[in-house]
């Protein structure tokens, strides 16, 4: 592996992939172990915290 990550984002999401916080989030996701597929409840899943700090 080269360690390079190639990204694409719309203008609104561009700060997320160019900021140090966003880069750290991407790196954390890439380094996390694979989890088994989960079965979502029929009612769905609601994300309660959708904040992102630049």
N, C-alpha and C positions, 0 to 999 in steps of 0.2 A: 504494500500500500504506500502511496505517496504522501498521505497526510493532507492532501488538498481537498477542499470542499468547494464545489461549484454550486452557486445559488442563482435563483431568479426571483425577483419580487416586483410587485407593482410599486408605483411611487409611494403609496401610503405605507407599504410594508418595508420599503428600502431602509429606513433607520433601524429596523429590527435586525437586519442581517449585517449592517455595517457598524453598529455600536459594539463596544466591548461586552456589554451585558448580553446583547443578542448573540454574539459569537460564542460566549460562554454557554448560553442556553443550547445552542446547536451542538456544541462539543459535548455537553452533558448528555444530550439525547443520543448522540452517536456512540458514546462510550457506555451507555447503560446496557445491561444484559437484556437479551430478548426475553420477553415474557410470553407465557402461553396465551393463545387467543382466549378472550373472555366472552362470555355470553351476556350481552346487555339485556336488561329487563325489558319486557314488552312496552313498558311506559317510557322507555328512553332514559337518557342520562342528562342531567342539567349541570353544567359547569357553573359554579357559584363565584369563582374568582377569575375574572378574565382581564386582570390589570397587567400592564407591562410598563416598566419604567425605562426611559432612555437616558 
